[in-house]
Amino acid sequence: MMKRYFKVLGLSLCIGLANTCVFAQEIQLVPTVAPVEKSEDLVSIHQINMDVAITRAEFIIAIINTTDTELIPIMDTHYAMPAMKKAEQLGLIDLKAYPIDTWSEIMPNEEKVEVLSKAMQNSHIDIGKVYTALSQILVEHVEVDGRLIDLKGLKISHNQGKVMLPIRAVAEAMGFKITWDADSYTCTLNNGSITSTVQVGFDSYHYSSVKAIGMSAPFSAGAAPRLIEGTLYVPVDYFSMFADSEVTNSTVSFTKK
């Protein structure tokens, strides 16, 4: 399938009354209200792979995370509720058209375009930061030391604004052996020098090394490990203990330390 890359450079808003003009390969957006101040973080050659699958909730969270909003969890409801409510306040969505049971569905490209068009017009949103943020999560490939990893049909996922990667595929590419304890829902990585154990539902990560005494200080990666259709996923930041990373051209690239 042809990938459509939406280039930040040359964006202009084609909203007239209730119509959004969408072109085959890119959208051009021209603000009809006060223009948004451009962020210094905006890179004109940024390309965003809009064909990457992402849920409605995660797409909205990525945008709201670029604002000054503090997202406080609301008990006994969907984890994305604070972000979705803020998006409605900013005029990005109408919650009546976004019932909660649709938030975990993959967001169609035309809806992404509509939301981004509204974000472009909003003086409270830095569209440069939005496109930079989206370029970091709309990814579909993983590399380790310059070699593309075969994810064996598994999809990169997202949780609470974080990119989630299948731990086995990435860790094995880094030279780790993987063991899984079904009783405790824990996964252990070991390469002979470094050992790390993660547990489903616990956003706390650490490792131990034969070259050091004790364990590293535990840290939060912003999302807990989770099982998705029988496969364990962890946030991309988990691997920061073992490798440096960057995201370019829809690819997460790791360089082992």
C-alpha positions as CSV (number, residue, x, y, z in Angstrom):
1,M,0.0,0.0,0.0
2,M,1.3,3.4,-1.0
3,K,2.3,5.4,2.1
4,R,1.1,8.9,2.3
5,Y,3.5,11.3,4.0
6,F,2.1,14.5,5.3
7,K,4.8,17.1,5.0
8,V,4.9,19.9,7.5
9,L,6.6,22.3,5.1
10,G,4.1,24.0,2.9
11,L,1.1,23.2,5.1
12,S,-1.9,25.5,4.5
13,L,-5.4,25.3,5.7
14,C,-8.2,24.5,3.1
15,I,-11.1,24.8,5.4
16,G,-14.1,26.6,4.0
17,L,-17.2,26.7,6.1
18,A,-17.6,22.9,6.8
19,N,-15.3,21.4,4.2
20,T,-11.7,20.2,4.5
21,C,-9.7,20.0,1.3
22,V,-7.6,16.8,1.3
23,F,-5.2,16.0,-1.4
24,A,-3.9,12.6,-2.5
25,Q,-0.3,12.8,-1.3
26,E,-0.3,15.7,1.2
27,I,-2.6,18.2,2.8
28,Q,-2.0,21.9,2.6
29,L,-3.5,23.9,5.4
30,V,-4.0,27.7,5.6
31,P,-5.3,29.2,8.9
32,T,-8.5,31.1,8.7
33,V,-8.1,32.5,12.2
34,A,-5.1,33.9,14.1
35,P,-2.0,31.9,13.0
36,V,-0.3,29.7,15.5
37,E,3.1,30.8,16.6
38,K,5.6,28.3,15.2
39,S,7.7,26.3,17.5
40,E,11.5,26.4,17.2
41,D,11.3,22.6,17.4
42,L,9.5,22.4,14.1
43,V,11.7,20.8,11.5
44,S,10.5,21.7,8.0
45,I,11.6,18.3,6.5
46,H,9.7,16.3,9.0
47,Q,7.6,13.6,7.4
48,I,4.8,11.9,9.3
49,N,3.6,8.5,8.2
50,M,-0.1,8.9,8.6
51,D,-0.7,5.3,7.6
52,V,0.7,4.0,10.8
53,A,-2.1,2.4,12.8
54,I,-2.9,4.3,16.0
55,T,-6.0,4.4,18.1
56,R,-8.1,7.5,18.5
57,A,-7.2,7.8,22.2
58,E,-3.5,7.6,21.5
59,F,-3.6,10.1,18.7
60,I,-5.4,12.6,20.8
61,I,-3.1,12.0,23.8
62,A,-0.1,12.7,21.6
63,I,-1.5,16.1,20.7
64,I,-2.6,17.0,24.2
65,N,0.8,16.0,25.6
66,T,2.3,18.9,23.7
67,T,0.2,21.5,25.6
68,D,0.7,22.7,29.2
69,T,-2.2,20.5,30.3
70,E,-1.6,18.2,33.3
71,L,-3.5,15.0,32.6
72,I,-4.8,13.8,36.0
73,P,-6.3,10.3,35.8
74,I,-10.0,9.9,36.5
75,M,-10.9,6.9,38.6
76,D,-13.1,4.1,37.1
77,T,-13.0,5.4,33.6
78,H,-11.0,5.1,30.4
79,Y,-7.4,6.2,30.9
80,A,-7.7,8.6,28.0
81,M,-10.6,10.5,29.5
82,P,-8.6,13.6,30.7
83,A,-7.0,14.0,27.2
84,M,-10.3,13.5,25.4
85,K,-12.1,16.1,27.6
86,K,-9.2,18.6,27.0
87,A,-9.4,17.9,23.3
88,E,-13.1,18.8,23.3
89,Q,-12.4,22.0,25.3
90,L,-9.8,23.0,22.7
91,G,-12.4,22.4,19.9
92,L,-10.5,19.4,18.4
93,I,-13.3,16.9,18.8
94,D,-16.9,16.6,19.8
95,L,-17.2,13.9,22.4
96,K,-20.8,13.2,21.2
97,A,-19.2,12.0,18.0
98,Y,-16.5,10.1,19.8
99,P,-18.3,7.7,22.2
100,I,-15.9,6.0,24.7
101,D,-16.3,2.6,23.1
102,T,-14.6,3.9,19.9
103,W,-11.5,5.3,21.6
104,S,-9.6,2.1,21.3
105,E,-10.4,1.7,17.6
106,I,-7.8,2.6,14.9
107,M,-8.3,6.2,13.8
108,P,-9.0,6.6,10.1
109,N,-6.7,9.0,8.2
110,E,-9.5,11.4,7.4
111,E,-10.2,11.8,11.1
112,K,-6.5,12.5,11.7
113,V,-6.6,15.2,9.0
114,E,-9.7,16.8,10.6
115,V,-8.2,16.9,14.1
116,L,-4.9,18.3,12.8
117,S,-6.7,21.0,10.8
118,K,-8.5,22.2,13.9
119,A,-5.2,22.0,15.9
120,M,-3.6,24.2,13.2
121,Q,-6.2,26.9,13.8
122,N,-6.0,26.8,17.6
123,S,-3.9,29.6,19.1
124,H,-3.4,27.5,22.3
125,I,-1.7,24.7,20.3
126,D,1.9,24.8,19.0
127,I,1.5,22.9,15.7
128,G,5.2,22.5,15.4
129,K,5.4,20.6,18.7
130,V,2.4,18.5,17.5
131,Y,4.0,17.4,14.3
132,T,7.3,16.7,16.1
133,A,5.5,14.6,18.7
134,L,3.6,12.6,16.1
135,S,6.7,11.9,14.1
136,Q,8.1,10.2,17.2
137,I,5.2,7.9,17.7
138,L,3.9,7.2,14.2
139,V,6.5,4.5,13.6
140,E,6.4,1.1,11.9
141,H,10.0,-0.2,11.8
142,V,12.7,-1.1,14.3
143,E,16.4,-1.2,13.7
144,V,19.3,-2.4,16.0
145,D,22.8,-1.3,15.0
146,G,21.6,-0.5,11.5
147,R,19.9,-3.8,10.9
148,L,16.1,-3.9,10.3
149,I,14.3,-6.3,12.7
150,D,11.8,-8.8,11.5
151,L,8.8,-8.3,13.8
152,K,7.2,-11.4,12.3
153,G,4.0,-9.7,11.6
154,L,3.6,-8.0,15.0
155,K,2.5,-4.4,15.0
156,I,4.1,-1.6,16.9
157,S,1.5,-0.4,19.5
158,H,1.0,2.6,21.8
159,N,-0.1,3.1,25.4
160,Q,-0.5,6.3,27.3
161,G,1.4,8.2,24.6
162,K,4.3,5.8,24.5
163,V,5.5,3.6,21.6
164,M,5.2,0.0,22.7
165,L,7.5,-2.7,21.2
166,P,7.3,-6.5,21.3
167,I,10.0,-7.2,23.8
168,R,11.2,-10.6,22.5
169,A,11.9,-9.4,18.9
170,V,13.8,-6.4,20.0
171,A,15.7,-7.9,22.9
172,E,16.8,-10.9,20.9
173,A,18.1,-8.6,18.2
174,M,20.2,-7.0,21.0
175,G,21.7,-10.4,22.0
176,F,19.5,-11.2,25.0
177,K,17.9,-14.6,25.7
178,I,14.3,-14.4,26.9
179,T,12.5,-16.5,29.5
180,W,8.8,-16.1,30.4
181,D,7.2,-17.0,33.7
182,A,3.5,-17.5,33.1
183,D,2.7,-17.8,36.8
184,S,4.1,-14.4,37.8
185,Y,3.7,-12.7,34.3
186,T,7.3,-11.8,34.3
187,C,9.9,-11.8,31.5
188,T,13.6,-12.0,32.1
189,L,16.3,-10.9,29.7
190,N,19.9,-12.2,30.1
191,N,22.9,-11.8,27.8
192,G,25.5,-13.2,30.2
193,S,26.5,-9.8,31.5
194,I,23.2,-8.0,32.1
195,T,19.9,-9.3,33.5
196,S,16.6,-7.5,33.6
197,T,13.2,-8.6,34.6
198,V,9.9,-6.9,33.8
199,Q,6.4,-7.7,35.0
200,V,3.1,-7.1,33.4
201,G,1.3,-4.1,34.9
202,F,4.3,-2.6,36.7
203,D,5.9,0.6,35.3
204,S,9.2,0.0,37.1
205,Y,12.4,-1.0,35.2
206,H,15.9,-1.9,36.3
207,Y,18.8,-4.2,35.5
208,S,21.7,-5.9,37.2
209,S,25.2,-6.3,35.7
210,V,28.1,-8.6,36.5
211,K,30.3,-5.5,36.3
212,A,28.4,-3.7,39.1
213,I,27.2,-4.4,42.6
214,G,23.5,-4.5,43.1
215,M,20.8,-3.3,40.7
216,S,20.4,-0.1,38.8
217,A,18.0,2.5,40.2
218,P,14.5,1.6,39.1
219,F,12.8,4.1,36.7
220,S,9.4,4.7,35.2
221,A,9.1,4.6,31.4
222,G,5.6,6.2,31.4
223,A,3.8,2.9,30.6
224,A,3.8,-0.6,32.1
225,P,4.5,-3.8,30.2
226,R,1.3,-5.2,28.7
227,L,0.2,-8.4,27.0
228,I,-1.4,-7.8,23.6
229,E,-2.9,-10.9,22.0
230,G,-0.4,-13.1,23.9
231,T,2.7,-11.0,23.1
232,L,4.5,-8.9,25.8
233,Y,5.1,-5.3,24.8
234,V,7.2,-2.7,26.7
235,P,7.7,1.0,26.1
236,V,10.5,2.0,23.8
237,D,12.2,3.8,26.7
238,Y,12.7,0.5,28.5
239,F,15.5,-0.3,26.1
240,S,17.4,2.9,27.0
241,M,19.1,0.9,29.7
242,F,20.9,-1.1,27.0
243,A,20.9,1.2,23.9
244,D,20.7,4.7,22.6
245,S,17.7,5.4,20.3
246,E,16.3,7.9,17.9
247,V,13.2,8.0,15.6
248,T,13.6,9.0,12.0
249,N,11.6,8.2,8.9
250,S,9.0,6.1,10.8
251,T,11.8,3.9,12.2
252,V,13.0,3.4,15.8
253,S,16.8,3.0,15.6
254,F,18.7,1.5,18.5
255,T,22.5,1.6,18.9
256,K,23.7,-0.8,21.6
257,K,25.8,0.8,24.4
